Amino acid sequence: TDVHTGLDNTLIMLNHKLKNNNIVVNKEYGEALPEPVILPSSINQVWTNLMDNAIDAMEETEERTLTLRTSVAGKYFVVEVADSGTGIPEDIKDKIFDPFFTTKAVGKGTGLGLENVVRTIKIQHQGLLVVDSKPGCTTFTVSLPLEVGS
């Protein structure tokens, strides 16, 4: 299974939302990278959640860029999903992964997306998830082991 294919398929699925919001997509994929061991359907749900949140985060910004970056660091396949949105306020940064926590309008978000991302990355894939956010740039970095049990 190819992570790049999953990322590209997610972009296709979210194409209408990207176009409607005038979002520029930058793909900075590493070349000839080894593949991590993944469960494609659940990992693709991670990409959908992260990109969908990134799109929503850029609703109120003039510059709208979604950047997808892949690389290998040590024993991990690394995927970065970055947006040029407003950033995550310090006072809620610790809560964004909590079940049912959402900043979206009523009816727009369940507050389960990022909680599901954490479960999929950390529990199903024994991976790592780091978020770095400041105004104008939020990056979610997903690190997936290249070998099971590593």
N, C-alpha and C positions, 0 to 999 in steps of 0.2 A: 504494500500500500504506500502510495506516495503522498506525503504531507502537502507538497506543492499542489497536487491535484485537488486535495480537499480544500485548501485555501482558495484555489481558483473556482471550484464549484460553489463555494460559499459566496464569492464575489458575484458569480452569475445569478445565484438565488436572490441576492440583495441588490442586484443591478438597478431595479426600479427606484429603490430608496436612495441609492447613491446618486443616480441621475437627477431625481426630483430635488435633492438637496445640494446639487452642484458640487459634489465632492470629487476631488482629484485623488486617484489611487496611485501610490508609488509601490511597485513591487521590487524589493531588493533581495532576491533569492540567491543564496549561495549555490555554487555549481558543484556537481558531482558529490553531493553530500551523502553519507551513509544514512540509511533509513532507521528510524527508531521503531521499536515494537509497539504498535498501537492497535486499539480497537477503533476501526475507522468511523463507525456510526456515532459513537459517543464523542470521539475527538472532534468530529466535524460539528457537533453541537456546541462544543467549546468555541470553535472559530465563529459560528453564527452568533452566539451570545456576546463575545468580545467585540465583533465588528458592529453588531446592531447597537450595542451600548456606545461605541465610538461615534457612530452616525448621529445618535441622539445627543451626544455631548457637544457636537458641533453646530447644533441648531441655531445658537445665538452668536456664532463667531463669523467674522468676515472671511478669514482664511480657513478653508475646509480641505484638509489633506489627511487621508488615511494611508499610513505606511505599514507595509508588511515586510518584515525582515527575517531571513532564516540563516542560520550558521550552525557550526558545531563548536562546543566548548567542552574540552575534556571528554567525559563519557556521556555528554548530553547533546541532543539535537535541540536547538534553541529557536523559538518562534517569538518575534516581537510584534505586537499589534499596537501601533501608536496613532494617536489622533491629535489634531491641532485645536481641540476644544477648550472649554473654560477651565478645565482642571477639576480635581476633586478637593473640596474644601477640607482643611485640616480636621475640623471638628467631626466630620463623618467618615474620614479615611478608615478608622478602625471598625466601622459598622458595615461597610459595603459588602462584606462576604456573609453577613448574618442572614439567616432565612427570613423572608418577608420584608426585609428592609429595602425600600425603594425611594428614589427622589423623583420618580416619574409621576405624572398626573394620574388621578384615579382612572382605572380602566386601561392604562397604557403599559403598566409594568406590574409583575407579580412579586418581585423581590426574590425570585428563585433562580434567576439566571446565573449570577455570580456564585451563589451557593452551590449550584450544580457544577459550575466550572471548577471550583475547589475540589469537590468530591471526585470528579472525573480525573483531574490532573494528579492530585495527591494520593487518592485511595486506589482508583482503578489502574493508574499508570505509574505509581510511585515516582511522580515527577515533582517539580518545584514550580511555584507561582509567585512572582514578585510584581508589585505595582509601584510605579514611580510617577508622581504627578505634581505638576506646577501649572500655573496659568499658561495656556498656549501649548501644552504638551503633556499628555498622559500616555504612559507606555505600560502595557501588561506584557511581562516576559514569562513565557511558558518554556520550561526545560524538561524534555522527555528523555528518559534513559535510552541509550542505544542498545543496551542488552538488559534482558530481564534479570532482576536481582542485583544490578550493579549500583 
